[in-house]
Amino acid sequence: MHLPFLFRPLNHLAAAALALATFGAAAQATAPRAEVIHWWTSGGESAAVKTLMEAYRAAGGTWVDMAVALGEQARAVAINRIVGGNPPTAAQFNTSKQFLDVVEQGMLNHVDEVAQRDGWDKFLPEVVLSLVKVKGHYYAAPVNIHMPTWIWYSKAAFKKAGIAAEPKNFDELFAALDKLRAAGLVPLAHGGQSWQDNTVFTAVLANVGGRELYLKLLRDRDRNAIQSEAFKQVLLTFKRLQGYVDKGSPGRNWNDATTMLITGRAGVQIMGDWAKGEFSLANQLPGRDYGCIAGFGPAAPYIIQGDVFVFPKTSKPEAIKAQQLLASVITAPATQVAFSMRKGSIPIRTDVDASKMDACAQQGLAIMKDKTRQIGNGEAYLTPDQNGALADILTAYWNRNIPVEKVQRDIAAALK
């Protein structure tokens, strides 16, 4: 009796092929699938996020990328998706109080199992730990540590302007800016956007005001400190910097300002270490093509900023599995180093092999080992509303002729 073709016995090779195909389909069906919303869209950022994708895939997961330009927009998309009942697996937020309301409204899953198993309490800096751990639960997985107030300078621009030595304080920085202008270059590459204005202010507050005034202002919201002569000098120094930007500054993106240093059109930029990702993309190296200053003096605060992934509420076992795998993968030492080398940040942990990281990153990691220099950025101490109000006041002062005493009063009122 002849069997129909479809029911004839398979030879060994065909049987093996069918078995592999069946196994592959089953594995693909059960692989943790993570749809990730983030705002890493610049060239350097896109290169960095690929390292997370690769690490997640190597761990057996499937990464579904959803990049949304601009942080505020990306966070809005994520929250709308959660409210609408179609949550992503994970969403990027800053290492701040941005997601506190989302936690309090019960919109996130925690990843306690991963954090406890991997020992997050043992390696996370206190500033980061205090933000990702809310009421005893870990609601966010930190991806990196950024320091927002690095001072970058173009070696080519400094050479053209005859600047032989790296500035060691603000007086020397202003002298360098004057030489850059005299050489026909843009002294300070800056994007006239509120958050960038706030970044410059924070750099001045940390380096001119120092750690004590910084904390009194942002953490304690001390009215006497805000009205002090010391803080007045901070504001005046901040305003003085505005005189060194070019007419094309308003509305400029941060990475376009970095490009001005890369091409030698400008001398200095005050920006987070994510700018290093743009230098790397242009094949420029610290020490050869550009310089990096974490702060003026050995006691200068190292401001901790960064990014986290939060995990929207879901009861689906496969989604929870994907969230937990993602939390574990992105905090692993190897992933941390690979990501930071592309992103320009430093790892969230110091127990990593930093030998292949660049000189600026190694400088940052060395500073991070001194806990007395660790300090949170404004978003670690202020609510989003307070931070927004402060930024509005600073941007108005940056762009308009407003008496410094009025700015002090306005800040005191905004930070009550």
N, C-alpha and C positions, 0 to 999 in steps of 0.2 A: 504494500500500500504506500503510495507516494503522499507525503505531507505537502500541503500548500507551501509556497516559498517562505511566507512569513513565519511559519512554524518549524522550518527545518532547523536542526541543531546547528549552533554557531561554532565556528572553529575557534581555537584558543585565542588567536589575536583579536578576533572580533569581540569575543566575550570580554577580554581584558579592556578593550577600548570602550565597550559599553559600560563596564564597571567604573572605569575612570571618569567617564562623562557623567555617570549617575552620581558618583562621589563629589565631583566638582560642582555639579548643580546643587547638591544638598549642602555642601560647604558654603557656597555663595549665598544660599537661602538663609543659612543660620549665622553668617558672618555679621558681627555687630555693625550696624549702619548708622553713621552719625552725620546728620545734616547740621553744618556749622555756619552760623551767621557771624561775620566779622567785617571790619572796615579797613583791612590791610590791602590797599589798592595801588600804592605807588610802586615803582619798579623794585626798590629794595625790599619793601614790605611783601610784595608778591613772591619774591625769591625766598623770603624767610618762611612764609606760610607753607611753602612746598615741603619744607623739612618736617613740619608737623604732619602733613598729609602722608609723607613717606613713612614716618615712624608709626603712624596709626595703621597703615596698611601692612607694614612689616609685622605688627602685633596681631594681625588677623582681622582687622576691621576694614570697613568701607567708608571712606570720607566723601561726603557730598558737599561740595564747596558752594557757599552763597556769600559772595563779597558784595557789600553795600557801601558806596562811597560816603564818607563822613560819619564820625562816631555817633552824633546825635540821631542821624537818620537810621543808622544800623540798629541802635538800641530801640528806636521807635518801632521799627519793623518787627523786631523780636518780641516786644511787649504786645503789639497788636496780634501777632500770631498766637501768643499764649492765651490772650483774652478771647480770641476767636476759636479756640479749641483745636488749633493746628500747630502745636508748638514745635520749634526746631529741637534738635537733640541738645545743642549747646549754643550759647551766644556770648560774644565778647562784651565785656564791660571794662572800665578802668579799675585799678586797685584803689578803691575809694568807697565813699558812702553812696555811690550811684545806685547800687542794687539793694540798699537797705529797705526801701519801701516795698520792693518786689518780694523780699524775704518776709516782711511783716504781713503782707497780704496772702501769704501761703502759696505763692506762684512758682516756687523752686523746690527741687529735690535736693537733699543733702548728699554728700559723698563721704559720710563718716567712716564707712568700712574701709575705703581706700586710704583716707588720711591717717587712720589709726594703724592700719597694716604697714603703710610705707613710712610712718613716723614723721609726719609733717611738723609736729610740735618741736622736733629735735633740730630741724635745719632751717625753718622759715624765720626770717627776721621778725622781731616783735611787732613792728609797724604793719607788716603784711599779715601776720597771724591775727592781729586784732581786727582786721577788716574782713578776712575770709571766714573767720569763725564767729558766728553770731548766736548768742544764747546757747553756747555749748555745741553747736552743730557747724560743720564745714559746708558752706553753701557755694563756694567758688574755688576753682583750682587755679593758682597763680601760674602765669606763663613766663613771666620775665620780671626783671627789675630795670626800669629806666630811671636815669637821673636827668631831670628836665632842664637843668641850667648849666650845661657844659658851655664853655667858651671855645669856639672853633676858630682857627685862623688859617688863611692860605699862605703857604710858604712862598709861593711865587709872588703874591701881592706884597708880602712883607719885604721880600728882597727888592722888588721894584721901588718900594717906598723908603728903603734904607733902614729898615727896622732890624737890628741885629739880635736883640734878645727878646725872649718871651715875656710879656707883661707879668708882674708879680703882685700888682694891686691895681685898684681903679685909677689912681693917678697915672700910673704907667700905661694903663689901657687907653686913657684919654689922650695921652701923648702920642701913642701909636695911631689912634684914630685921626689925629691932626696930621700926622705924616702921610697917612693913606690919602686923605683928602688933598693934600698938597701935591701928591703924585698923580692926581687926576682919577683916582679910583673911588668906588663907593666904600666909605669907611665901614658902615654897619649894614650888612644885608639883613633885611627884616621884612616880614610879611605883616602888613597892617590889618591884622585880624585880632579880635578881642583876646582869644586864648594865647596868641603869640605876644601881645602886649603884656599879658599877665605873666608869661614866662620870663620876660625881661625884668619885670618888677620883682619876681621871686628871686632871681639871681642877685639883684641889688640888695634885697632884704637879707638874704643869707650871708652875703659877703661884706656888706657895709654895716648892716645891723647886727649880724652875728646870731648865734644859736639862741641866746637868751631873749633878745627882742623878737626874733622870729616866732618863738613859742608863745611869748606874751601876747603877740598880735593875733596869730592864727588859731592857736589852741585855746588860750585863755580869754581872748578878746578883751584884753585889759585896756580900759578906757584911758588910764593915765599913760600907758605905753604908747597908745595911738596918738595922744596929744603931745608926746614928748619931743624935745629938740632932736633926739637921736633919730626918731622916726621921720621928722621933718627933713633931716639930711638924706635919709633913704629916698624920700619922694623927690627931692631936688636932684639927686644923682640920676634917678630914673628918668626924669624929665630932660635932663641934660643930654642923655643918650639919643633922644628923639632928634636932636639937631644933626645927627650924623647919618640919617637914613636918606635914601634918594626919593625923588618924586614919584617913582613907580611903585613905591612900597604899599600903598593902600590896596587891600584885597589880595595881595600876592600870597600864593601857597608857600608853605614852609620849605617844601622840596625845591621849589623854584629859587628860593633864596639860597639854599645850599648849593644849587648849580652855579650861582654867581661866584661862590668861593672856588668851586671845582674848575671853572673856566678862568679864574684869576681876575674877574671883573670887580670883585669886592674882597675886603680883607678879613672881616670878622663877622661871625654870627653867634648869637646866644640862642641855643636850641638844645632840645633833648638829644640823647645819644642815638636815637633812631636816625638822626642825620648821617651817622656813620654808615648806615646801610646804603645811602646814596653815594657816598665816597667809594665804598667797596664796589658798587655797581659800575662806577666809572674807572675801576682799576687803580684807584689812588690809595696810598698807604700812609698811616700816621708816621710822623717823623721824617718821611721823605717828601710828601706832597702837602700835608696839613698837620697842624698841631692841635692838641686838645688839652684844655685846662679844666679840671674838675672843680676847682675853687682856689681862691687866693689864701695861701697859708695852710699849715698842717692841721689847724683846728676847724677849717671851713666845713660847715655841715654838708653831708652827702644826702641829698633829698631823694627819698624813695618814692617813685611813681611806678607805674607798670600796667599790665593787662592781666585779666583773668577770664576764665570761661565760667559762666553760670549754667545751671542745668534745669531747664523748665520742667514744671511738674508733669509727671506722667506716671501711670500705674502699669504700663505695658512692660512685661519682663524683658523683652528684647531691647526696648529703648533704654531701660535702666542699665542693662548689661553694656550697651554702647556708651552710656554716660560714664560708667565706672571705669571702663577700659580707657576712655579718653583722659579722664582725670589722672589715671596712673601713668599713661604714656607721656603726657606733656610735662609731668613733674620729674620724670626719670633723668638721671645725670646726663646720659648721652644725648637725649633729646634737647635738654636745656643748653648744652654747649653748641650743638648743631644749629639750633634756632638763633641763639644769641650771636653767633658768628655772622649770620646773614642779617639779622635785625638791627644789630648795633647795640643791643642791650647787654646786660650781664645776667648770668643765671640766678635763680631764686635761692640757690644754695652755694656754699663755698667749698663743699666736699666734692669738687669736680676737677678733672684734668684740664687746666686752663692753658697748657703749654702751647697749644696751637692758636689761642686767641690773640688778638692784636694788642699792642701796647696800651691803648686807651682802656680796653676792657680789663686788662690785667691791673691797671692802675685803679679802676673802679672796684675790682674784687679785693684788692689789697686794703683799700679804704674801708670796705664793708666789714672787714674783720675787726675793726675798731668800733664797737657798739656805741661809743660816746659820740661818734660822728653821724650816726644814723638818725634820720629825722623824716617825718612824713611830709608830703606836699600839702598844699592848702585843702585839697579834696579829702584828705584823711581826717581833717579837723573840722571843716565847715560843711554844712548841709549844702546840697546843690543850689538852693535859693540864696544862701549867704554867699556862696562862691560866685554865683552869677551877678549878684549885686555888687560885690567887690570888683569883679572884672569890668562891669559897666562904668564904674567910677574911674577906674584906672585908665580905660580906653578914652573916656572923655577928657581926662587930664592930659593924656599923651597927645591928643589931637587938637586941644583947644587951650587958650590962655586962661587958666583958672588959678586963682590964688591958692598956694599950697595949704594955707590954714583952712580954707573951705574944704579942700580934699580931706584933710584930717577929720574935720567935723562930719563930713559925709560918710567916711569909713566907720567912724565910731557909731553913727546911727545905724548903718547897714549891718554891723556885726554885734548889735545889742544881744 
